[in-house]
Amino acid sequence: MPVQTRRWRLAGRVQGVGFRPFVYRLALSHGLRGWVQNRLGQVLVCTEGPSEAQEAFGVALLEQAPPLAEPRLLHVETLPAAGFEGFEIRVSEERGEARVHVPPDYFTCDDCLAELNDPADRRYRYPFINCTQCGPRYTLIRALPYDRANTSMADFPLCPACGREYRDPLDRRFHAEPVACPVCGPSLEFVYGERLHLTDTALALQAALQALRRGRIVAVKGVGGYHLMCDARSDAVVARLRERKQRPHKPLAVMFPAPAHDPLAAIAREVELGAEEKQVLQSPMRPVVLARRKAAGTLSAQL
């Protein structure tokens, strides 16, 4: 069976979404050799093997891409056989003028949520959990290409366990640039004036919860800035928040729990949800959605 080498150039949303690890696994599953590389905002793939395997690889490359990826095939060419041994992920190429799709921040995926709620998992209740399919991207980037050294996570060297995940092509955290855990990653802090400064993640969460229950407004530093949080069921607290934000009428965003078995259950008890609202709330971007409050619900009328 004749062996040929093909070079594929892809653009679109192909960086920061686990696309290179996907290409690596896909090539191995089709018995192909070669390499994949980020190059100036695009992805370059070189594969060597039988033509039938190459054809199947090309179809799967677009049809089976990771959920967050949106690859566009720009060009494919056939080259003389190069005699590759195995398949590798090459270091990103930075020379030249880049045409870059900067990856946005993504909602926490189901796999990470399962780990987050598993007492036996080493990332149990770790607030900065992420993988190639979820977590911050845009708000961490200091420079391009999107590699860990060019993000704010460069300040947090990987522990041995996270390092093994990052280097394992078969792990879903393979080259997940923000990968971290309680051992090596950032932690939460809780600050209340000059009287209280907690640096333990669990204690910080407990203190924030107590403050919310007491009718306080808590400023939470997230990946994209600060969020002012309060009890959405309290008319007095919501009114105070509106006064401080100088936002008398514009609707306020409300956060709800989203259990895996029925993620919209808590929301549906409080607001009217049509088919379109349900679809958008569960879309990859997870935007804030305007909805009508149910009169019989527990949310404040001040929202």
Contacts in CASP RR format, 6 or more apart in sequence:
PFRMAT RR
TARGET T0000
AUTHOR 0000-0000-0000
METHOD contacts of the structure
MODEL  1
MPVQTRRWRLAGRVQGVGFRPFVYRLALSHGLRGWVQNRLGQVLVCTEGP
SEAQEAFGVALLEQAPPLAEPRLLHVETLPAAGFEGFEIRVSEERGEARV
HVPPDYFTCDDCLAELNDPADRRYRYPFINCTQCGPRYTLIRALPYDRAN
TSMADFPLCPACGREYRDPLDRRFHAEPVACPVCGPSLEFVYGERLHLTD
TALALQAALQALRRGRIVAVKGVGGYHLMCDARSDAVVARLRERKQRPHK
PLAVMFPAPAHDPLAAIAREVELGAEEKQVLQSPMRPVVLARRKAAGTLS
AQL
1 50 0 8 1.000
1 51 0 8 1.000
1 52 0 8 1.000
2 50 0 8 1.000
2 51 0 8 1.000
3 48 0 8 1.000
3 49 0 8 1.000
3 50 0 8 1.000
3 81 0 8 1.000
4 48 0 8 1.000
4 49 0 8 1.000
4 50 0 8 1.000
4 51 0 8 1.000
4 54 0 8 1.000
4 78 0 8 1.000
4 79 0 8 1.000
4 81 0 8 1.000
5 46 0 8 1.000
5 47 0 8 1.000
5 48 0 8 1.000
5 49 0 8 1.000
5 78 0 8 1.000
5 79 0 8 1.000
5 80 0 8 1.000
5 81 0 8 1.000
5 82 0 8 1.000
5 83 0 8 1.000
5 84 0 8 1.000
6 46 0 8 1.000
6 47 0 8 1.000
6 48 0 8 1.000
6 54 0 8 1.000
6 76 0 8 1.000
6 77 0 8 1.000
6 78 0 8 1.000
6 79 0 8 1.000
7 44 0 8 1.000
7 45 0 8 1.000
7 46 0 8 1.000
7 76 0 8 1.000
7 77 0 8 1.000
7 79 0 8 1.000
8 44 0 8 1.000
8 45 0 8 1.000
8 46 0 8 1.000
8 47 0 8 1.000
8 58 0 8 1.000
8 61 0 8 1.000
8 73 0 8 1.000
8 75 0 8 1.000
8 76 0 8 1.000
9 42 0 8 1.000
9 43 0 8 1.000
9 44 0 8 1.000
9 45 0 8 1.000
9 73 0 8 1.000
9 74 0 8 1.000
9 75 0 8 1.000
9 76 0 8 1.000
10 42 0 8 1.000
10 43 0 8 1.000
10 44 0 8 1.000
10 45 0 8 1.000
10 61 0 8 1.000
10 71 0 8 1.000
10 72 0 8 1.000
10 73 0 8 1.000
10 74 0 8 1.000
11 41 0 8 1.000
11 42 0 8 1.000
11 43 0 8 1.000
11 71 0 8 1.000
11 72 0 8 1.000
11 74 0 8 1.000
11 99 0 8 1.000
11 101 0 8 1.000
12 42 0 8 1.000
12 70 0 8 1.000
12 71 0 8 1.000
12 72 0 8 1.000
12 101 0 8 1.000
13 68 0 8 1.000
13 69 0 8 1.000
13 70 0 8 1.000
13 71 0 8 1.000
13 101 0 8 1.000
13 103 0 8 1.000
14 41 0 8 1.000
14 42 0 8 1.000
14 43 0 8 1.000
14 69 0 8 1.000
14 70 0 8 1.000
14 71 0 8 1.000
14 101 0 8 1.000
15 38 0 8 1.000
15 41 0 8 1.000
15 43 0 8 1.000
15 100 0 8 1.000
15 101 0 8 1.000
15 103 0 8 1.000
15 145 0 8 1.000
15 146 0 8 1.000
16 103 0 8 1.000
16 132 0 8 1.000
16 137 0 8 1.000
16 146 0 8 1.000
16 177 0 8 1.000
17 66 0 8 1.000
17 68 0 8 1.000
17 69 0 8 1.000
17 103 0 8 1.000
17 132 0 8 1.000
17 133 0 8 1.000
18 66 0 8 1.000
18 68 0 8 1.000
18 69 0 8 1.000
18 132 0 8 1.000
18 133 0 8 1.000
18 174 0 8 1.000
18 175 0 8 1.000
18 176 0 8 1.000
19 43 0 8 1.000
19 65 0 8 1.000
19 66 0 8 1.000
19 69 0 8 1.000
19 71 0 8 1.000
20 36 0 8 1.000
20 37 0 8 1.000
20 38 0 8 1.000
20 43 0 8 1.000
20 89 0 8 1.000
20 175 0 8 1.000
21 89 0 8 1.000
21 132 0 8 1.000
21 169 0 8 1.000
21 172 0 8 1.000
21 174 0 8 1.000
21 175 0 8 1.000
22 64 0 8 1.000
22 65 0 8 1.000
22 66 0 8 1.000
22 69 0 8 1.000
23 36 0 8 1.000
23 43 0 8 1.000
23 45 0 8 1.000
23 61 0 8 1.000
24 36 0 8 1.000
24 87 0 8 1.000
24 88 0 8 1.000
24 89 0 8 1.000
24 169 0 8 1.000
24 174 0 8 1.000
25 169 0 8 1.000
25 170 0 8 1.000
26 57 0 8 1.000
26 60 0 8 1.000
26 61 0 8 1.000
26 64 0 8 1.000
27 33 0 8 1.000
27 34 0 8 1.000
27 36 0 8 1.000
27 45 0 8 1.000
27 47 0 8 1.000
27 57 0 8 1.000
27 87 0 8 1.000
28 87 0 8 1.000
30 53 0 8 1.000
30 54 0 8 1.000
30 56 0 8 1.000
30 57 0 8 1.000
30 60 0 8 1.000
31 49 0 8 1.000
31 53 0 8 1.000
32 47 0 8 1.000
32 48 0 8 1.000
32 49 0 8 1.000
32 53 0 8 1.000
32 54 0 8 1.000
32 57 0 8 1.000
32 87 0 8 1.000
33 47 0 8 1.000
33 48 0 8 1.000
33 49 0 8 1.000
33 83 0 8 1.000
33 84 0 8 1.000
33 85 0 8 1.000
33 86 0 8 1.000
33 87 0 8 1.000
34 46 0 8 1.000
34 47 0 8 1.000
34 48 0 8 1.000
34 82 0 8 1.000
34 84 0 8 1.000
34 86 0 8 1.000
34 87 0 8 1.000
34 88 0 8 1.000
35 45 0 8 1.000
35 46 0 8 1.000
35 84 0 8 1.000
35 87 0 8 1.000
35 88 0 8 1.000
35 89 0 8 1.000
35 90 0 8 1.000
36 43 0 8 1.000
36 44 0 8 1.000
36 45 0 8 1.000
36 46 0 8 1.000
36 87 0 8 1.000
36 88 0 8 1.000
36 89 0 8 1.000
36 90 0 8 1.000
37 43 0 8 1.000
37 44 0 8 1.000
37 45 0 8 1.000
37 89 0 8 1.000
37 90 0 8 1.000
37 91 0 8 1.000
37 92 0 8 1.000
37 93 0 8 1.000
38 92 0 8 1.000
38 93 0 8 1.000
38 145 0 8 1.000
38 146 0 8 1.000
39 92 0 8 1.000
39 93 0 8 1.000
40 93 0 8 1.000
40 94 0 8 1.000
40 95 0 8 1.000
40 96 0 8 1.000
40 97 0 8 1.000
40 98 0 8 1.000
40 99 0 8 1.000
40 100 0 8 1.000
41 98 0 8 1.000
41 99 0 8 1.000
41 100 0 8 1.000
41 101 0 8 1.000
41 144 0 8 1.000
41 145 0 8 1.000
42 74 0 8 1.000
42 99 0 8 1.000
43 71 0 8 1.000
44 93 0 8 1.000
45 61 0 8 1.000
46 79 0 8 1.000
46 82 0 8 1.000
46 84 0 8 1.000
47 54 0 8 1.000
47 57 0 8 1.000
48 81 0 8 1.000
48 82 0 8 1.000
48 83 0 8 1.000
48 84 0 8 1.000
58 73 0 8 1.000
58 76 0 8 1.000
61 71 0 8 1.000
61 73 0 8 1.000
62 71 0 8 1.000
62 73 0 8 1.000
65 71 0 8 1.000
66 132 0 8 1.000
66 133 0 8 1.000
67 133 0 8 1.000
67 284 0 8 1.000
68 106 0 8 1.000
68 133 0 8 1.000
68 284 0 8 1.000
89 169 0 8 1.000
89 175 0 8 1.000
92 145 0 8 1.000
92 147 0 8 1.000
94 145 0 8 1.000
98 144 0 8 1.000
98 145 0 8 1.000
100 144 0 8 1.000
100 145 0 8 1.000
102 137 0 8 1.000
102 138 0 8 1.000
102 141 0 8 1.000
102 144 0 8 1.000
102 146 0 8 1.000
103 137 0 8 1.000
103 138 0 8 1.000
103 146 0 8 1.000
104 137 0 8 1.000
104 138 0 8 1.000
104 285 0 8 1.000
105 135 0 8 1.000
105 136 0 8 1.000
105 137 0 8 1.000
105 138 0 8 1.000
105 139 0 8 1.000
105 223 0 8 1.000
105 224 0 8 1.000
106 133 0 8 1.000
106 134 0 8 1.000
106 135 0 8 1.000
106 137 0 8 1.000
106 284 0 8 1.000
107 134 0 8 1.000
107 135 0 8 1.000
107 284 0 8 1.000
107 285 0 8 1.000
107 286 0 8 1.000
108 116 0 8 1.000
108 129 0 8 1.000
108 130 0 8 1.000
108 134 0 8 1.000
108 135 0 8 1.000
109 131 0 8 1.000
109 133 0 8 1.000
109 134 0 8 1.000
110 260 0 8 1.000
111 131 0 8 1.000
111 133 0 8 1.000
111 172 0 8 1.000
112 123 0 8 1.000
112 129 0 8 1.000
112 130 0 8 1.000
112 131 0 8 1.000
112 134 0 8 1.000
112 135 0 8 1.000
113 260 0 8 1.000
114 260 0 8 1.000
115 121 0 8 1.000
115 123 0 8 1.000
115 124 0 8 1.000
115 129 0 8 1.000
116 123 0 8 1.000
116 124 0 8 1.000
116 125 0 8 1.000
116 126 0 8 1.000
116 129 0 8 1.000
117 124 0 8 1.000
117 125 0 8 1.000
118 124 0 8 1.000
122 161 0 8 1.000
122 181 0 8 1.000
122 182 0 8 1.000
122 183 0 8 1.000
123 129 0 8 1.000
123 181 0 8 1.000
123 182 0 8 1.000
125 201 0 8 1.000
125 202 0 8 1.000
125 205 0 8 1.000
126 180 0 8 1.000
126 181 0 8 1.000
126 182 0 8 1.000
126 201 0 8 1.000
127 188 0 8 1.000
127 201 0 8 1.000
127 205 0 8 1.000
128 178 0 8 1.000
128 180 0 8 1.000
128 185 0 8 1.000
128 186 0 8 1.000
130 136 0 8 1.000
130 176 0 8 1.000
130 178 0 8 1.000
130 179 0 8 1.000
130 180 0 8 1.000
131 172 0 8 1.000
131 173 0 8 1.000
131 176 0 8 1.000
131 179 0 8 1.000
132 172 0 8 1.000
132 173 0 8 1.000
132 174 0 8 1.000
132 175 0 8 1.000
132 176 0 8 1.000
133 172 0 8 1.000
135 178 0 8 1.000
135 223 0 8 1.000
136 178 0 8 1.000
136 223 0 8 1.000
136 224 0 8 1.000
137 146 0 8 1.000
137 177 0 8 1.000
137 178 0 8 1.000
139 223 0 8 1.000
139 224 0 8 1.000
139 225 0 8 1.000
140 151 0 8 1.000
140 152 0 8 1.000
140 153 0 8 1.000
140 177 0 8 1.000
140 178 0 8 1.000
140 223 0 8 1.000
141 150 0 8 1.000
141 151 0 8 1.000
142 150 0 8 1.000
142 151 0 8 1.000
142 152 0 8 1.000
142 154 0 8 1.000
143 150 0 8 1.000
144 150 0 8 1.000
146 177 0 8 1.000
147 177 0 8 1.000
148 154 0 8 1.000
148 177 0 8 1.000
148 178 0 8 1.000
151 177 0 8 1.000
151 178 0 8 1.000
153 177 0 8 1.000
153 178 0 8 1.000
153 179 0 8 1.000
153 180 0 8 1.000
153 185 0 8 1.000
156 180 0 8 1.000
156 184 0 8 1.000
156 185 0 8 1.000
156 186 0 8 1.000
157 184 0 8 1.000
158 166 0 8 1.000
158 179 0 8 1.000
158 180 0 8 1.000
158 184 0 8 1.000
159 181 0 8 1.000
159 183 0 8 1.000
159 184 0 8 1.000
161 181 0 8 1.000
161 183 0 8 1.000
162 173 0 8 1.000
162 179 0 8 1.000
162 180 0 8 1.000
162 181 0 8 1.000
162 183 0 8 1.000
162 184 0 8 1.000
163 179 0 8 1.000
164 171 0 8 1.000
165 171 0 8 1.000
165 173 0 8 1.000
165 174 0 8 1.000
165 176 0 8 1.000
165 179 0 8 1.000
166 173 0 8 1.000
166 174 0 8 1.000
166 175 0 8 1.000
166 176 0 8 1.000
166 179 0 8 1.000
167 174 0 8 1.000
168 174 0 8 1.000
173 179 0 8 1.000
180 186 0 8 1.000
182 201 0 8 1.000
187 199 0 8 1.000
187 200 0 8 1.000
187 201 0 8 1.000
187 204 0 8 1.000
188 201 0 8 1.000
188 204 0 8 1.000
188 205 0 8 1.000
189 197 0 8 1.000
189 198 0 8 1.000
189 199 0 8 1.000
189 204 0 8 1.000
190 196 0 8 1.000
190 197 0 8 1.000
190 198 0 8 1.000
190 203 0 8 1.000
190 204 0 8 1.000
190 205 0 8 1.000
190 207 0 8 1.000
190 208 0 8 1.000
191 197 0 8 1.000
191 198 0 8 1.000
192 207 0 8 1.000
192 211 0 8 1.000
196 207 0 8 1.000
198 204 0 8 1.000
198 207 0 8 1.000
208 218 0 8 1.000
208 220 0 8 1.000
211 218 0 8 1.000
212 218 0 8 1.000
212 229 0 8 1.000
212 230 0 8 1.000
212 231 0 8 1.000
213 231 0 8 1.000
215 230 0 8 1.000
215 231 0 8 1.000
215 234 0 8 1.000
215 237 0 8 1.000
216 230 0 8 1.000
217 228 0 8 1.000
217 229 0 8 1.000
217 230 0 8 1.000
217 237 0 8 1.000
217 240 0 8 1.000
217 241 0 8 1.000
217 244 0 8 1.000
218 228 0 8 1.000
218 229 0 8 1.000
218 230 0 8 1.000
219 226 0 8 1.000
219 227 0 8 1.000
219 228 0 8 1.000
219 229 0 8 1.000
220 226 0 8 1.000
220 227 0 8 1.000
220 228 0 8 1.000
220 229 0 8 1.000
228 241 0 8 1.000
228 244 0 8 1.000
228 245 0 8 1.000
229 255 0 8 1.000
230 237 0 8 1.000
230 238 0 8 1.000
230 240 0 8 1.000
230 241 0 8 1.000
231 237 0 8 1.000
231 238 0 8 1.000
232 238 0 8 1.000
232 252 0 8 1.000
232 254 0 8 1.000
232 255 0 8 1.000
232 299 0 8 1.000
232 300 0 8 1.000
232 303 0 8 1.000
233 298 0 8 1.000
233 299 0 8 1.000
233 300 0 8 1.000
234 300 0 8 1.000
235 300 0 8 1.000
235 301 0 8 1.000
235 302 0 8 1.000
237 300 0 8 1.000
238 252 0 8 1.000
238 300 0 8 1.000
238 302 0 8 1.000
238 303 0 8 1.000
239 302 0 8 1.000
241 252 0 8 1.000
242 248 0 8 1.000
242 252 0 8 1.000
242 302 0 8 1.000
251 290 0 8 1.000
251 303 0 8 1.000
252 303 0 8 1.000
253 288 0 8 1.000
254 270 0 8 1.000
254 299 0 8 1.000
254 303 0 8 1.000
256 266 0 8 1.000
256 267 0 8 1.000
256 270 0 8 1.000
257 266 0 8 1.000
258 264 0 8 1.000
258 266 0 8 1.000
259 265 0 8 1.000
259 266 0 8 1.000
263 282 0 8 1.000
264 273 0 8 1.000
264 278 0 8 1.000
264 281 0 8 1.000
264 282 0 8 1.000
267 273 0 8 1.000
267 281 0 8 1.000
267 291 0 8 1.000
269 294 0 8 1.000
269 297 0 8 1.000
270 293 0 8 1.000
270 294 0 8 1.000
270 297 0 8 1.000
270 298 0 8 1.000
270 299 0 8 1.000
271 291 0 8 1.000
271 292 0 8 1.000
271 293 0 8 1.000
271 294 0 8 1.000
271 299 0 8 1.000
272 291 0 8 1.000
272 292 0 8 1.000
272 293 0 8 1.000
272 294 0 8 1.000
273 281 0 8 1.000
273 291 0 8 1.000
277 289 0 8 1.000
277 291 0 8 1.000
280 287 0 8 1.000
280 289 0 8 1.000
281 289 0 8 1.000
293 299 0 8 1.000
293 301 0 8 1.000
293 303 0 8 1.000
END
